[in-house]
Amino acid sequence: MTGSSSEEADGPPNIAERRREMLIFLALAFGIWPIVAVGVVGGFGFLVWMFQLIAGPPGPPAGY
């Protein structure tokens, strides 16, 4: 291949690179993404709560 860097060699990746990739994967899988997921779900719950605070709870109108 022309223009390929030394990181794109045809041989197997070295141990240091594999360890670095595994640490990055573990940080993403068990650290960052769970925090993002909790934030998204919590943010949606907060938006629903604020909407209901303004518009009232769901259900039939009062007087029925």
PQR file of N, CA, C, O and H, with PARSE charges and radii, in Angstrom:
ATOM      1  N   MET A   1       0.840  -1.191   0.000 -0.4000 1.5000
ATOM      2  CA  MET A   1       0.000   0.000   0.000 -0.0000 2.0000
ATOM      3  C   MET A   1       0.875   1.241   0.000  0.5500 1.7000
ATOM      4  O   MET A   1       1.862   1.321   0.731 -0.5500 1.4000
ATOM      5  N   THR A   2       0.519   2.163  -0.790 -0.4000 1.5000
ATOM      6  CA  THR A   2       1.270   3.412  -0.794 -0.0000 2.0000
ATOM      7  C   THR A   2       0.659   4.382   0.183  0.5500 1.7000
ATOM      8  O   THR A   2      -0.563   4.498   0.277 -0.5500 1.4000
ATOM      9  H   THR A   2      -0.284   2.097  -1.383  0.4000 1.0000
ATOM     10  N   GLY A   3       1.497   5.070   0.900 -0.4000 1.5000
ATOM     11  CA  GLY A   3       1.019   6.063   1.840 -0.0000 2.0000
ATOM     12  C   GLY A   3       0.553   5.492   3.162  0.5500 1.7000
ATOM     13  O   GLY A   3      -0.059   6.210   3.952 -0.5500 1.4000
ATOM     14  H   GLY A   3       2.489   4.976   0.823  0.4000 1.0000
ATOM     15  N   SER A   4       0.823   4.219   3.432 -0.4000 1.5000
ATOM     16  CA  SER A   4       0.379   3.647   4.706 -0.0000 2.0000
ATOM     17  C   SER A   4       1.381   4.000   5.787  0.5500 1.7000
ATOM     18  O   SER A   4       2.586   4.039   5.540 -0.5500 1.4000
ATOM     19  H   SER A   4       1.321   3.636   2.791  0.4000 1.0000
ATOM     20  N   SER A   5       0.890   4.254   6.964 -0.4000 1.5000
ATOM     21  CA  SER A   5       1.756   4.601   8.079 -0.0000 2.0000
ATOM     22  C   SER A   5       2.291   3.339   8.726  0.5500 1.7000
ATOM     23  O   SER A   5       1.906   2.230   8.357 -0.5500 1.4000
ATOM     24  H   SER A   5      -0.089   4.223   7.165  0.4000 1.0000
ATOM     25  N   SER A   6       3.175   3.511   9.685 -0.4000 1.5000
ATOM     26  CA  SER A   6       3.755   2.356  10.365 -0.0000 2.0000
ATOM     27  C   SER A   6       2.727   1.643  11.231  0.5500 1.7000
ATOM     28  O   SER A   6       2.904   0.467  11.549 -0.5500 1.4000
ATOM     29  H   SER A   6       3.488   4.412   9.985  0.4000 1.0000
ATOM     30  N   GLU A   7       1.643   2.340  11.624 -0.4000 1.5000
ATOM     31  CA  GLU A   7       0.604   1.716  12.439 -0.0000 2.0000
ATOM     32  C   GLU A   7      -0.256   0.750  11.625  0.5500 1.7000
ATOM     33  O   GLU A   7      -0.922  -0.115  12.194 -0.5500 1.4000
ATOM     34  H   GLU A   7       1.499   3.295  11.366  0.4000 1.0000
ATOM     35  N   GLU A   8      -0.246   0.892  10.303 -0.4000 1.5000
ATOM     36  CA  GLU A   8      -1.050   0.052   9.444 -0.0000 2.0000
ATOM     37  C   GLU A   8      -0.220  -1.065   8.833  0.5500 1.7000
ATOM     38  O   GLU A   8      -0.449  -1.449   7.686 -0.5500 1.4000
ATOM     39  H   GLU A   8       0.296   1.595   9.842  0.4000 1.0000
ATOM     40  N   ALA A   9       0.725  -1.582   9.570 -0.4000 1.5000
ATOM     41  CA  ALA A   9       1.575  -2.652   9.059 -0.0000 2.0000
ATOM     42  C   ALA A   9       0.746  -3.925   8.900  0.5500 1.7000
ATOM     43  O   ALA A   9      -0.303  -4.083   9.525 -0.5500 1.4000
ATOM     44  H   ALA A   9       0.912  -1.269  10.501  0.4000 1.0000
ATOM     45  N   ASP A  10       1.240  -4.831   8.047 -0.4000 1.5000
ATOM     46  CA  ASP A  10       0.497  -6.056   7.772 -0.0000 2.0000
ATOM     47  C   ASP A  10       0.632  -7.082   8.889  0.5500 1.7000
ATOM     48  O   ASP A  10      -0.148  -8.032   8.937 -0.5500 1.4000
ATOM     49  H   ASP A  10       2.092  -4.702   7.540  0.4000 1.0000
ATOM     50  N   GLY A  11       1.587  -6.920   9.775 -0.4000 1.5000
ATOM     51  CA  GLY A  11       1.803  -7.881  10.856 -0.0000 2.0000
ATOM     52  C   GLY A  11       0.771  -7.724  11.954  0.5500 1.7000
ATOM     53  O   GLY A  11      -0.027  -6.787  11.935 -0.5500 1.4000
ATOM     54  H   GLY A  11       2.221  -6.148   9.735  0.4000 1.0000
ATOM     55  N   PRO A  12       0.783  -8.640  12.913 -0.5600 1.5000
ATOM     56  CA  PRO A  12      -0.154  -8.530  14.032  0.2800 2.0000
ATOM     57  C   PRO A  12       0.192  -7.329  14.903  0.5500 1.7000
ATOM     58  O   PRO A  12       1.357  -6.941  14.987 -0.5500 1.4000
ATOM     59  N   PRO A  13      -0.808  -6.736  15.551 -0.5600 1.5000
ATOM     60  CA  PRO A  13      -0.520  -5.568  16.408  0.2800 2.0000
ATOM     61  C   PRO A  13       0.331  -5.985  17.606  0.5500 1.7000
ATOM     62  O   PRO A  13       0.212  -7.100  18.114 -0.5500 1.4000
ATOM     63  N   ASN A  14       1.178  -5.081  18.038 -0.4000 1.5000
ATOM     64  CA  ASN A  14       2.052  -5.422  19.165 -0.0000 2.0000
ATOM     65  C   ASN A  14       1.260  -5.419  20.465  0.5500 1.7000
ATOM     66  O   ASN A  14       0.116  -4.967  20.511 -0.5500 1.4000
ATOM     67  H   ASN A  14       1.275  -4.175  17.626  0.4000 1.0000
ATOM     68  N   ILE A  15       1.878  -5.924  21.506 -0.4000 1.5000
ATOM     69  CA  ILE A  15       1.199  -6.109  22.795 -0.0000 2.0000
ATOM     70  C   ILE A  15       0.781  -4.767  23.397  0.5500 1.7000
ATOM     71  O   ILE A  15      -0.314  -4.652  23.947 -0.5500 1.4000
ATOM     72  H   ILE A  15       2.807  -6.291  21.469  0.4000 1.0000
ATOM     73  N   ALA A  16       1.630  -3.768  23.300 -0.4000 1.5000
ATOM     74  CA  ALA A  16       1.314  -2.460  23.888 -0.0000 2.0000
ATOM     75  C   ALA A  16       0.086  -1.843  23.218  0.5500 1.7000
ATOM     76  O   ALA A  16      -0.762  -1.253  23.887 -0.5500 1.4000
ATOM     77  H   ALA A  16       2.520  -3.861  22.853  0.4000 1.0000
ATOM     78  N   GLU A  17      -0.001  -1.982  21.909 -0.4000 1.5000
ATOM     79  CA  GLU A  17      -1.145  -1.422  21.195 -0.0000 2.0000
ATOM     80  C   GLU A  17      -2.427  -2.179  21.546  0.5500 1.7000
ATOM     81  O   GLU A  17      -3.479  -1.565  21.720 -0.5500 1.4000
ATOM     82  H   GLU A  17       0.688  -2.461  21.365  0.4000 1.0000
ATOM     83  N   ARG A  18      -2.345  -3.487  21.649 -0.4000 1.5000
ATOM     84  CA  ARG A  18      -3.530  -4.275  22.023 -0.0000 2.0000
ATOM     85  C   ARG A  18      -3.983  -3.944  23.439  0.5500 1.7000
ATOM     86  O   ARG A  18      -5.182  -3.853  23.703 -0.5500 1.4000
ATOM     87  H   ARG A  18      -1.490  -3.985  21.508  0.4000 1.0000
ATOM     88  N   ARG A  19      -3.033  -3.763  24.351 -0.4000 1.5000
ATOM     89  CA  ARG A  19      -3.385  -3.405  25.725 -0.0000 2.0000
ATOM     90  C   ARG A  19      -4.045  -2.033  25.781  0.5500 1.7000
ATOM     91  O   ARG A  19      -5.024  -1.837  26.500 -0.5500 1.4000
ATOM     92  H   ARG A  19      -2.059  -3.837  24.137  0.4000 1.0000
ATOM     93  N   ARG A  20      -3.504  -1.086  25.020 -0.4000 1.5000
ATOM     94  CA  ARG A  20      -4.073   0.253  24.975 -0.0000 2.0000
ATOM     95  C   ARG A  20      -5.501   0.218  24.424  0.5500 1.7000
ATOM     96  O   ARG A  20      -6.392   0.874  24.963 -0.5500 1.4000
ATOM     97  H   ARG A  20      -2.708  -1.246  24.435  0.4000 1.0000
ATOM     98  N   GLU A  21      -5.715  -0.545  23.355 -0.4000 1.5000
ATOM     99  CA  GLU A  21      -7.053  -0.659  22.788 -0.0000 2.0000
ATOM    100  C   GLU A  21      -8.011  -1.322  23.773  0.5500 1.7000
ATOM    101  O   GLU A  21      -9.169  -0.916  23.873 -0.5500 1.4000
ATOM    102  H   GLU A  21      -4.990  -1.078  22.917  0.4000 1.0000
ATOM    103  N   MET A  22      -7.547  -2.332  24.497 -0.4000 1.5000
ATOM    104  CA  MET A  22      -8.411  -2.998  25.474 -0.0000 2.0000
ATOM    105  C   MET A  22      -8.778  -2.055  26.620  0.5500 1.7000
ATOM    106  O   MET A  22      -9.921  -2.056  27.075 -0.5500 1.4000
ATOM    107  H   MET A  22      -6.607  -2.662  24.416  0.4000 1.0000
ATOM    108  N   LEU A  23      -7.828  -1.258  27.086 -0.4000 1.5000
ATOM    109  CA  LEU A  23      -8.120  -0.292  28.147 -0.0000 2.0000
ATOM    110  C   LEU A  23      -9.111   0.770  27.680  0.5500 1.7000
ATOM    111  O   LEU A  23      -9.990   1.176  28.440 -0.5500 1.4000
ATOM    112  H   LEU A  23      -6.899  -1.258  26.716  0.4000 1.0000
ATOM    113  N   ILE A  24      -8.973   1.217  26.440 -0.4000 1.5000
ATOM    114  CA  ILE A  24      -9.914   2.194  25.899 -0.0000 2.0000
ATOM    115  C   ILE A  24     -11.302   1.578  25.787  0.5500 1.7000
ATOM    116  O   ILE A  24     -12.298   2.218  26.124 -0.5500 1.4000
ATOM    117  H   ILE A  24      -8.259   0.887  25.823  0.4000 1.0000
ATOM    118  N   PHE A  25     -11.367   0.337  25.315 -0.4000 1.5000
ATOM    119  CA  PHE A  25     -12.654  -0.347  25.210 -0.0000 2.0000
ATOM    120  C   PHE A  25     -13.311  -0.495  26.577  0.5500 1.7000
ATOM    121  O   PHE A  25     -14.504  -0.228  26.719 -0.5500 1.4000
ATOM    122  H   PHE A  25     -10.558  -0.183  25.042  0.4000 1.0000
ATOM    123  N   LEU A  26     -12.552  -0.914  27.579 -0.4000 1.5000
ATOM    124  CA  LEU A  26     -13.108  -1.096  28.913 -0.0000 2.0000
ATOM    125  C   LEU A  26     -13.574   0.229  29.506  0.5500 1.7000
ATOM    126  O   LEU A  26     -14.606   0.287  30.175 -0.5500 1.4000
ATOM    127  H   LEU A  26     -11.582  -1.131  27.464  0.4000 1.0000
ATOM    128  N   ALA A  27     -12.811   1.290  29.260 -0.4000 1.5000
ATOM    129  CA  ALA A  27     -13.222   2.604  29.763 -0.0000 2.0000
ATOM    130  C   ALA A  27     -14.529   3.049  29.116  0.5500 1.7000
ATOM    131  O   ALA A  27     -15.394   3.616  29.783 -0.5500 1.4000
ATOM    132  H   ALA A  27     -11.973   1.242  28.717  0.4000 1.0000
ATOM    133  N   LEU A  28     -14.672   2.793  27.816 -0.4000 1.5000
ATOM    134  CA  LEU A  28     -15.911   3.155  27.133 -0.0000 2.0000
ATOM    135  C   LEU A  28     -17.066   2.269  27.575  0.5500 1.7000
ATOM    136  O   LEU A  28     -18.147   2.768  27.889 -0.5500 1.4000
ATOM    137  H   LEU A  28     -13.969   2.332  27.274  0.4000 1.0000
ATOM    138  N   ALA A  29     -16.846   0.956  27.602 -0.4000 1.5000
ATOM    139  CA  ALA A  29     -17.933   0.011  27.858 -0.0000 2.0000
ATOM    140  C   ALA A  29     -18.433   0.073  29.293  0.5500 1.7000
ATOM    141  O   ALA A  29     -19.633  -0.069  29.527 -0.5500 1.4000
ATOM    142  H   ALA A  29     -15.968   0.550  27.346  0.4000 1.0000
ATOM    143  N   PHE A  30     -17.549   0.280  30.254 -0.4000 1.5000
ATOM    144  CA  PHE A  30     -17.947   0.220  31.660 -0.0000 2.0000
ATOM    145  C   PHE A  30     -17.830   1.549  32.384  0.5500 1.7000
ATOM    146  O   PHE A  30     -18.098   1.615  33.584 -0.5500 1.4000
ATOM    147  H   PHE A  30     -16.574   0.395  30.064  0.4000 1.0000
ATOM    148  N   GLY A  31     -17.441   2.605  31.695 -0.4000 1.5000
ATOM    149  CA  GLY A  31     -17.294   3.899  32.344 -0.0000 2.0000
ATOM    150  C   GLY A  31     -18.110   4.978  31.678  0.5500 1.7000
ATOM    151  O   GLY A  31     -19.030   5.530  32.281 -0.5500 1.4000
ATOM    152  H   GLY A  31     -17.224   2.552  30.720  0.4000 1.0000
ATOM    153  N   ILE A  32     -17.780   5.280  30.446 -0.4000 1.5000
ATOM    154  CA  ILE A  32     -18.366   6.441  29.796 -0.0000 2.0000
ATOM    155  C   ILE A  32     -19.792   6.177  29.329  0.5500 1.7000
ATOM    156  O   ILE A  32     -20.681   6.987  29.592 -0.5500 1.4000
ATOM    157  H   ILE A  32     -17.032   4.831  29.956  0.4000 1.0000
ATOM    158  N   TRP A  33     -20.030   5.050  28.636 -0.4000 1.5000
ATOM    159  CA  TRP A  33     -21.369   4.802  28.093 -0.0000 2.0000
ATOM    160  C   TRP A  33     -22.436   4.600  29.158  0.5500 1.7000
ATOM    161  O   TRP A  33     -23.553   5.084  28.969 -0.5500 1.4000
ATOM    162  H   TRP A  33     -19.308   4.393  28.422  0.4000 1.0000
ATOM    163  N   PRO A  34     -22.165   3.922  30.257 -0.5600 1.5000
ATOM    164  CA  PRO A  34     -23.197   3.860  31.302  0.2800 2.0000
ATOM    165  C   PRO A  34     -23.551   5.240  31.862  0.5500 1.7000
ATOM    166  O   PRO A  34     -24.717   5.509  32.150 -0.5500 1.4000
ATOM    167  N   ILE A  35     -22.570   6.101  32.015 -0.4000 1.5000
ATOM    168  CA  ILE A  35     -22.842   7.455  32.507 -0.0000 2.0000
ATOM    169  C   ILE A  35     -23.682   8.219  31.496  0.5500 1.7000
ATOM    170  O   ILE A  35     -24.611   8.931  31.877 -0.5500 1.4000
ATOM    171  H   ILE A  35     -21.623   5.883  31.781  0.4000 1.0000
ATOM    172  N   VAL A  36     -23.368   8.082  30.212 -0.4000 1.5000
ATOM    173  CA  VAL A  36     -24.150   8.745  29.171 -0.0000 2.0000
ATOM    174  C   VAL A  36     -25.580   8.211  29.161  0.5500 1.7000
ATOM    175  O   VAL A  36     -26.528   8.985  29.034 -0.5500 1.4000
ATOM    176  H   VAL A  36     -22.613   7.504  29.903  0.4000 1.0000
ATOM    177  N   ALA A  37     -25.742   6.891  29.295 -0.4000 1.5000
ATOM    178  CA  ALA A  37     -27.083   6.294  29.285 -0.0000 2.0000
ATOM    179  C   ALA A  37     -27.916   6.790  30.462  0.5500 1.7000
ATOM    180  O   ALA A  37     -29.086   7.133  30.292 -0.5500 1.4000
ATOM    181  H   ALA A  37     -24.972   6.262  29.398  0.4000 1.0000
ATOM    182  N   VAL A  38     -27.328   6.829  31.644 -0.4000 1.5000
ATOM    183  CA  VAL A  38     -28.054   7.331  32.820 -0.0000 2.0000
ATOM    184  C   VAL A  38     -28.411   8.799  32.626  0.5500 1.7000
ATOM    185  O   VAL A  38     -29.501   9.221  33.012 -0.5500 1.4000
ATOM    186  H   VAL A  38     -26.377   6.551  31.782  0.4000 1.0000
ATOM    187  N   GLY A  39     -27.527   9.571  32.044 -0.4000 1.5000
ATOM    188  CA  GLY A  39     -27.811  10.974  31.793 -0.0000 2.0000
ATOM    189  C   GLY A  39     -28.942  11.179  30.801  0.5500 1.7000
ATOM    190  O   GLY A  39     -29.777  12.065  30.985 -0.5500 1.4000
ATOM    191  H   GLY A  39     -26.642   9.228  31.731  0.4000 1.0000
ATOM    192  N   VAL A  40     -28.979  10.367  29.746 -0.4000 1.5000
ATOM    193  CA  VAL A  40     -30.044  10.497  28.751 -0.0000 2.0000
ATOM    194  C   VAL A  40     -31.390  10.125  29.360  0.5500 1.7000
ATOM    195  O   VAL A  40     -32.369  10.852  29.193 -0.5500 1.4000
ATOM    196  H   VAL A  40     -28.301   9.647  29.596  0.4000 1.0000
ATOM    197  N   VAL A  41     -31.445   8.996  30.064 -0.4000 1.5000
ATOM    198  CA  VAL A  41     -32.706   8.571  30.674 -0.0000 2.0000
ATOM    199  C   VAL A  41     -33.144   9.569  31.747  0.5500 1.7000
ATOM    200  O   VAL A  41     -34.322   9.917  31.825 -0.5500 1.4000
ATOM    201  H   VAL A  41     -30.650   8.405  30.200  0.4000 1.0000
ATOM    202  N   GLY A  42     -32.214  10.024  32.563 -0.4000 1.5000
ATOM    203  CA  GLY A  42     -32.546  11.014  33.588 -0.0000 2.0000
ATOM    204  C   GLY A  42     -32.992  12.332  32.985  0.5500 1.7000
ATOM    205  O   GLY A  42     -33.919  12.965  33.491 -0.5500 1.4000
ATOM    206  H   GLY A  42     -31.257   9.742  32.499  0.4000 1.0000
ATOM    207  N   GLY A  43     -32.343  12.753  31.909 -0.4000 1.5000
ATOM    208  CA  GLY A  43     -32.748  13.988  31.239 -0.0000 2.0000
ATOM    209  C   GLY A  43     -34.140  13.890  30.650  0.5500 1.7000
ATOM    210  O   GLY A  43     -34.917  14.842  30.724 -0.5500 1.4000
ATOM    211  H   GLY A  43     -31.590  12.239  31.498  0.4000 1.0000
ATOM    212  N   PHE A  44     -34.466  12.737  30.059 -0.4000 1.5000
ATOM    213  CA  PHE A  44     -35.807  12.544  29.520 -0.0000 2.0000
ATOM    214  C   PHE A  44     -36.846  12.559  30.634  0.5500 1.7000
ATOM    215  O   PHE A  44     -37.908  13.163  30.484 -0.5500 1.4000
ATOM    216  H   PHE A  44     -33.835  11.964  29.998  0.4000 1.0000
ATOM    217  N   GLY A  45     -36.550  11.902  31.744 -0.4000 1.5000
ATOM    218  CA  GLY A  45     -37.456  11.919  32.885 -0.0000 2.0000
ATOM    219  C   GLY A  45     -37.659  13.323  33.418  0.5500 1.7000
ATOM    220  O   GLY A  45     -38.772  13.693  33.788 -0.5500 1.4000
ATOM    221  H   GLY A  45     -35.687  11.411  31.865  0.4000 1.0000
ATOM    222  N   PHE A  46     -36.605  14.097  33.460 -0.4000 1.5000
ATOM    223  CA  PHE A  46     -36.710  15.484  33.915 -0.0000 2.0000
ATOM    224  C   PHE A  46     -37.592  16.304  32.976  0.5500 1.7000
ATOM    225  O   PHE A  46     -38.412  17.104  33.427 -0.5500 1.4000
ATOM    226  H   PHE A  46     -35.700  13.795  33.159  0.4000 1.0000
ATOM    227  N   LEU A  47     -37.419  16.100  31.658 -0.4000 1.5000
ATOM    228  CA  LEU A  47     -38.252  16.824  30.697 -0.0000 2.0000
ATOM    229  C   LEU A  47     -39.724  16.461  30.856  0.5500 1.7000
ATOM    230  O   LEU A  47     -40.585  17.340  30.812 -0.5500 1.4000
ATOM    231  H   LEU A  47     -36.753  15.450  31.292  0.4000 1.0000
ATOM    232  N   VAL A  48     -40.023  15.176  31.041 -0.4000 1.5000
ATOM    233  CA  VAL A  48     -41.415  14.763  31.242 -0.0000 2.0000
ATOM    234  C   VAL A  48     -41.955  15.381  32.529  0.5500 1.7000
ATOM    235  O   VAL A  48     -43.094  15.846  32.559 -0.5500 1.4000
ATOM    236  H   VAL A  48     -39.324  14.462  31.076  0.4000 1.0000
ATOM    237  N   TRP A  49     -41.166  15.390  33.571 -0.4000 1.5000
ATOM    238  CA  TRP A  49     -41.582  15.962  34.853 -0.0000 2.0000
ATOM    239  C   TRP A  49     -41.899  17.450  34.706  0.5500 1.7000
ATOM    240  O   TRP A  49     -42.925  17.922  35.196 -0.5500 1.4000
ATOM    241  H   TRP A  49     -40.240  15.012  33.547  0.4000 1.0000
ATOM    242  N   MET A  50     -41.019  18.182  34.034 -0.4000 1.5000
ATOM    243  CA  MET A  50     -41.251  19.611  33.843 -0.0000 2.0000
ATOM    244  C   MET A  50     -42.464  19.864  32.955  0.5500 1.7000
ATOM    245  O   MET A  50     -43.220  20.805  33.200 -0.5500 1.4000
ATOM    246  H   MET A  50     -40.186  17.799  33.635  0.4000 1.0000
ATOM    247  N   PHE A  51     -42.661  19.043  31.929 -0.4000 1.5000
ATOM    248  CA  PHE A  51     -43.837  19.188  31.076 -0.0000 2.0000
ATOM    249  C   PHE A  51     -45.106  18.977  31.880  0.5500 1.7000
ATOM    250  O   PHE A  51     -46.065  19.737  31.741 -0.5500 1.4000
ATOM    251  H   PHE A  51     -42.048  18.279  31.730  0.4000 1.0000
ATOM    252  N   GLN A  52     -45.121  17.952  32.720 -0.4000 1.5000
ATOM    253  CA  GLN A  52     -46.304  17.682  33.530 -0.0000 2.0000
ATOM    254  C   GLN A  52     -46.517  18.755  34.592  0.5500 1.7000
ATOM    255  O   GLN A  52     -47.652  19.006  34.998 -0.5500 1.4000
ATOM    256  H   GLN A  52     -44.342  17.335  32.833  0.4000 1.0000
ATOM    257  N   LEU A  53     -45.458  19.377  35.034 -0.4000 1.5000
ATOM    258  CA  LEU A  53     -45.592  20.473  35.981 -0.0000 2.0000
ATOM    259  C   LEU A  53     -46.337  21.645  35.347  0.5500 1.7000
ATOM    260  O   LEU A  53     -47.110  22.327  36.020 -0.5500 1.4000
ATOM    261  H   LEU A  53     -44.536  19.173  34.704  0.4000 1.0000
ATOM    262  N   ILE A  54     -46.108  21.880  34.058 -0.4000 1.5000
ATOM    263  CA  ILE A  54     -46.742  22.990  33.340 -0.0000 2.0000
ATOM    264  C   ILE A  54     -48.106  22.576  32.792  0.5500 1.7000
ATOM    265  O   ILE A  54     -49.083  23.305  32.967 -0.5500 1.4000
ATOM    266  H   ILE A  54     -45.480  21.326  33.512  0.4000 1.0000
ATOM    267  N   ALA A  55     -48.191  21.429  32.138 -0.4000 1.5000
ATOM    268  CA  ALA A  55     -49.406  21.020  31.425 -0.0000 2.0000
ATOM    269  C   ALA A  55     -50.348  20.188  32.271  0.5500 1.7000
ATOM    270  O   ALA A  55     -51.485  19.949  31.863 -0.5500 1.4000
ATOM    271  H   ALA A  55     -47.398  20.837  31.996  0.4000 1.0000
ATOM    272  N   GLY A  56     -49.914  19.745  33.425 -0.4000 1.5000
ATOM    273  CA  GLY A  56     -50.753  18.899  34.254 -0.0000 2.0000
ATOM    274  C   GLY A  56     -50.501  17.428  33.967  0.5500 1.7000
ATOM    275  O   GLY A  56     -49.923  17.079  32.938 -0.5500 1.4000
ATOM    276  H   GLY A  56     -48.991  19.940  33.757  0.4000 1.0000
ATOM    277  N   PRO A  57     -50.934  16.572  34.875 -0.5600 1.5000
ATOM    278  CA  PRO A  57     -50.705  15.150  34.687  0.2800 2.0000
ATOM    279  C   PRO A  57     -51.559  14.588  33.559  0.5500 1.7000
ATOM    280  O   PRO A  57     -52.581  15.183  33.219 -0.5500 1.4000
ATOM    281  N   PRO A  58     -51.174  13.467  32.973 -0.5600 1.5000
ATOM    282  CA  PRO A  58     -51.971  12.871  31.926  0.2800 2.0000
ATOM    283  C   PRO A  58     -53.265  12.287  32.476  0.5500 1.7000
ATOM    284  O   PRO A  58     -53.347  11.965  33.662 -0.5500 1.4000
ATOM    285  N   GLY A  59     -54.251  12.152  31.643 -0.4000 1.5000
ATOM    286  CA  GLY A  59     -55.521  11.577  32.047 -0.0000 2.0000
ATOM    287  C   GLY A  59     -56.680  12.402  31.547  0.5500 1.7000
ATOM    288  O   GLY A  59     -56.483  13.400  30.853 -0.5500 1.4000
ATOM    289  H   GLY A  59     -54.184  12.413  30.680  0.4000 1.0000
ATOM    290  N   PRO A  60     -57.897  11.994  31.897 -0.5600 1.5000
ATOM    291  CA  PRO A  60     -59.060  12.764  31.432  0.2800 2.0000
ATOM    292  C   PRO A  60     -59.107  14.120  32.124  0.5500 1.7000
ATOM    293  O   PRO A  60     -58.566  14.284  33.217 -0.5500 1.4000
ATOM    294  N   PRO A  61     -59.753  15.086  31.487 -0.5600 1.5000
ATOM    295  CA  PRO A  61     -59.870  16.400  32.116  0.2800 2.0000
ATOM    296  C   PRO A  61     -60.638  16.333  33.414  0.5500 1.7000
ATOM    297  O   PRO A  61     -61.412  15.401  33.631 -0.5500 1.4000
ATOM    298  N   ALA A  62     -60.440  17.294  34.267 -0.4000 1.5000
ATOM    299  CA  ALA A  62     -61.154  17.345  35.547 -0.0000 2.0000
ATOM    300  C   ALA A  62     -62.629  17.553  35.293  0.5500 1.7000
ATOM    301  O   ALA A  62     -62.995  18.251  34.348 -0.5500 1.4000
ATOM    302  H   ALA A  62     -59.812  18.051  34.090  0.4000 1.0000
ATOM    303  N   GLY A  63     -63.478  16.971  36.103 -0.4000 1.5000
ATOM    304  CA  GLY A  63     -64.909  17.115  35.978 -0.0000 2.0000
ATOM    305  C   GLY A  63     -65.591  15.889  35.421  0.5500 1.7000
ATOM    306  O   GLY A  63     -66.811  15.886  35.262 -0.5500 1.4000
ATOM    307  H   GLY A  63     -63.180  16.404  36.871  0.4000 1.0000
ATOM    308  N   TYR A  64     -64.838  14.847  35.121 -0.4000 1.5000
ATOM    309  CA  TYR A  64     -65.449  13.608  34.627 -0.0000 2.0000
ATOM    310  C   TYR A  64     -65.489  12.581  35.722  0.5500 1.7000
ATOM    311  O   TYR A  64     -65.968  11.468  35.507 -0.5500 1.4000
ATOM    312  H   TYR A  64     -63.846  14.849  35.250  0.4000 1.0000
TER
END
